[in-house]
Amino acid sequence: MLYSPLLAETGAIAQFTGRFFREGFRPRYEVREFLYQCYVVGYQSLPMVGITGFIMGLVLTLQSRPTMAQFGAEAWIPTMVGLTIVREMGPIITALIFAGKIGSRIGAELGSMRVTEQIDAMEVSGTNPFKYLVVTRVLATTLMLPILTLLADAIGLYASYVGLNTRGVTTLALFTNNILSGLAFADVLPAFFKTFFFGFAVGLIGCYKGYYADNGTAGVGQAANSAVVVSSLLIFILDLLAVQITGLLGFN
């Protein structure tokens, strides 16, 4: 009995996902709304993602430097920071920030439209609200999160370079060469590809929670809150699966 709500919710999300794939790639395509959502989801998230990436790279460098100095391994800091940011911290931290900002926004926006009967009005007027509201937002989050992750990684690595130069002098060319020498395609590609799944999960959960919100204004807040919680949990689950799969394929 304790597992019944969880199983019911999982089944409903799976059904919602199936509906997305059934209706998402059929005409009519809402190109203008998709581009607008890319602007909102991607461009307007740049400041927060950039600040987070800079702090992440700077703190990681400053915290690891004393320990590395005890073993005379300061020269390995760029390689260590590069691997850490590119493989795990960059995608995960960016996805969690993305879930908090965009997932809650989508849940609240669609939830308010549901409780004020705007979605019902779209159905009556002949517009497909699922394609206009859900498909465009899910595709936008799926496309924008990998791009934001690349930017966060680049900003984080530059912040690491700044952190190294607070107590020494390191040229940007040497720093970049040390990072590139420690990275391989097996490190970059799996970390990049899994961000597509992170973005898809954030958009899908946010749309699901908002699309089926109820109980008036209280339901809107609950939709926004649960969208962040569920999508954040799903990001960790997907990351665990990605690590296991890349391990089986020999990338780790």
C-alpha positions in Angstrom: 0.0 0.0 0.0 2.9 2.4 0.7 4.2 2.0 -2.8 0.8 2.5 -4.6 1.1 6.3 -4.9 4.7 6.0 -6.1 3.8 3.4 -8.7 0.8 5.4 -9.8 2.8 8.5 -10.2 5.5 6.6 -12.1 2.9 5.1 -14.5 1.3 8.5 -15.0 4.7 10.1 -15.9 5.4 7.2 -18.3 2.1 7.7 -20.0 2.8 11.5 -20.2 6.2 10.6 -21.8 4.5 8.3 -24.3 2.1 11.1 -25.3 5.0 13.4 -25.8 6.7 11.1 -28.3 3.3 10.4 -30.0 2.4 14.0 -30.5 5.7 15.8 -30.4 6.9 15.2 -33.9 3.6 15.4 -35.8 2.5 18.6 -37.6 1.6 21.3 -36.7 5.0 22.5 -35.4 5.0 25.4 -33.0 8.3 26.8 -34.2 7.8 30.4 -32.9 6.9 29.2 -29.4 9.8 26.8 -29.4 12.2 29.5 -30.3 10.8 31.8 -27.6 11.1 29.0 -25.0 14.7 28.5 -26.1 15.3 32.2 -25.4 13.6 32.1 -22.0 15.1 28.7 -20.9 18.6 29.3 -22.3 19.5 32.9 -22.7 17.8 34.1 -19.5 19.5 31.4 -17.5 23.0 32.5 -18.6 23.7 34.8 -15.6 22.9 32.3 -12.9 24.7 29.4 -14.7 27.7 31.6 -15.4 28.0 32.8 -11.8 27.6 29.2 -10.5 30.2 27.9 -12.9 32.7 30.6 -11.9 32.3 30.0 -8.2 32.4 26.2 -8.7 35.8 26.3 -10.5 37.3 28.9 -8.1 36.3 27.1 -4.9 37.4 23.7 -6.2 40.8 25.1 -7.1 41.3 27.0 -3.8 40.1 24.1 -1.7 42.3 21.5 -3.4 45.5 23.5 -3.7 46.7 23.1 -0.1 46.2 19.4 -0.1 47.9 19.0 -3.5 50.8 21.3 -2.3 51.5 18.9 0.6 52.3 16.2 -1.9 54.1 18.4 -4.3 51.4 17.9 -6.9 50.4 21.4 -7.7 51.1 20.9 -11.3 48.3 18.3 -11.4 45.6 20.8 -10.3 44.5 21.8 -13.8 44.2 18.2 -14.8 42.3 17.3 -11.7 40.0 20.3 -11.9 39.4 19.7 -15.6 38.4 16.1 -15.1 36.2 16.9 -12.1 34.3 19.7 -13.8 33.9 18.2 -17.2 32.9 14.7 -16.1 30.7 15.3 -13.1 30.5 18.6 -11.4 29.7 20.8 -14.4 26.8 18.7 -15.7 25.3 17.9 -12.3 25.6 21.4 -10.8 24.3 23.0 -13.9 21.4 20.5 -14.2 20.4 21.1 -10.5 20.5 24.9 -11.0 18.5 24.4 -14.2 15.9 22.3 -12.4 15.5 24.9 -9.6 15.1 27.8 -12.0 13.4 26.4 -15.0 11.6 23.4 -13.6 9.8 25.5 -11.0 9.0 28.1 -13.6 7.4 25.6 -15.9 5.5 24.0 -13.1 4.1 27.2 -11.8 3.4 28.6 -15.3 1.5 25.6 -16.5 -0.1 25.1 -13.1 -1.5 28.6 -13.1 -2.8 28.1 -16.6 -4.6 24.9 -15.5 -6.3 26.2 -12.4 -7.4 29.4 -14.3 -8.8 27.1 -17.0 -6.6 28.7 -19.8 -5.6 25.2 -21.0 -9.3 24.2 -21.2 -10.0 27.3 -23.2 -7.2 26.4 -25.6 -8.8 23.0 -26.2 -12.2 24.6 -26.8 -10.7 27.0 -29.3 -9.2 24.2 -31.4 -5.6 24.6 -30.3 -3.6 21.6 -29.1 -2.4 22.7 -25.7 -0.1 19.7 -25.3 1.9 20.6 -28.4 1.9 24.3 -27.7 2.7 24.2 -24.0 4.4 20.9 -23.3 6.3 19.8 -26.5 7.9 23.2 -27.0 9.1 23.5 -23.4 10.5 19.9 -23.3 12.3 20.3 -26.5 13.7 23.7 -25.4 15.0 22.3 -22.1 16.5 19.3 -23.9 18.4 21.5 -26.3 19.4 24.3 -24.0 20.8 22.4 -21.0 23.8 20.9 -22.9 24.7 24.3 -24.3 24.5 25.9 -20.8 26.6 23.0 -19.5 29.4 23.7 -22.0 29.4 27.4 -21.1 29.4 26.5 -17.3 32.4 24.1 -17.9 34.3 26.8 -19.8 33.6 29.5 -17.2 34.5 27.1 -14.4 37.8 26.2 -16.0 38.6 29.8 -16.5 37.8 30.4 -12.8 40.2 27.7 -11.9 42.9 29.5 -13.9 42.1 32.6 -12.0 42.3 30.7 -8.7 45.7 29.3 -9.6 47.1 32.7 -10.3 46.0 34.1 -6.9 49.1 32.4 -5.3 51.4 31.9 -8.3 51.9 32.6 -12.0 50.6 30.2 -14.6 50.2 31.1 -18.2 46.8 30.4 -19.9 48.5 28.4 -22.6 50.2 26.1 -20.0 47.0 25.8 -18.0 44.9 24.9 -21.1 47.6 22.4 -22.3 47.5 20.6 -18.9 43.7 20.3 -19.0 43.6 19.0 -22.6 46.4 16.5 -22.0 44.3 15.0 -19.2 41.0 14.9 -21.1 39.9 12.3 -23.6 36.8 11.9 -25.8 35.7 9.2 -23.4 35.6 11.9 -20.7 33.9 14.6 -22.7 31.3 12.8 -24.9 29.4 10.8 -22.2 29.3 13.8 -19.9 27.9 15.9 -22.8 25.4 13.4 -24.0 23.8 12.8 -20.6 22.9 16.4 -20.3 20.4 15.9 -23.0 18.6 13.4 -20.8 18.9 15.8 -17.8 17.3 18.6 -19.8 14.6 16.3 -21.0 13.8 15.1 -17.5 13.6 18.7 -16.1 11.3 19.8 -18.9 9.1 16.7 -18.8 8.6 16.7 -15.0 8.0 20.4 -14.9 5.3 20.2 -17.6 3.7 17.1 -16.1 3.4 18.6 -12.7 2.0 21.9 -14.0 -0.2 20.4 -16.7 -2.1 18.3 -14.1 -2.1 20.8 -11.2 -5.3 21.2 -9.2 -6.6 22.5 -5.9 -6.4 26.1 -6.9 -3.5 28.4 -6.0 -2.2 25.9 -3.5 -1.8 23.4 -6.3 0.3 25.9 -8.3 2.8 26.1 -5.5 2.8 22.4 -5.0 3.4 21.8 -8.7 6.4 24.2 -8.7 7.9 22.6 -5.6 7.3 19.0 -6.6 8.7 19.7 -10.1 12.0 20.8 -8.6 12.2 17.9 -6.1 11.3 15.1 -8.6 13.4 16.4 -11.4 16.5 16.8 -9.1 16.0 13.3 -7.9 15.7 12.0 -11.4 18.9 13.8 -12.4 20.8 11.9 -9.8 19.2 8.6 -10.9 20.1 9.3 -14.6 23.6 10.2 -13.6 24.0 6.9 -11.7 22.7 5.0 -14.8 25.0 7.0 -17.1 28.0 6.1 -14.9 27.1 2.4 -14.9 26.5 2.4 -18.7 29.8 4.2 -19.5 31.5 1.7 -17.2 30.1 -1.2 -19.0 31.1 0.3 -22.3 34.6 0.8 -21.1 34.6 4.6 -21.0 35.5 4.9 -17.3 
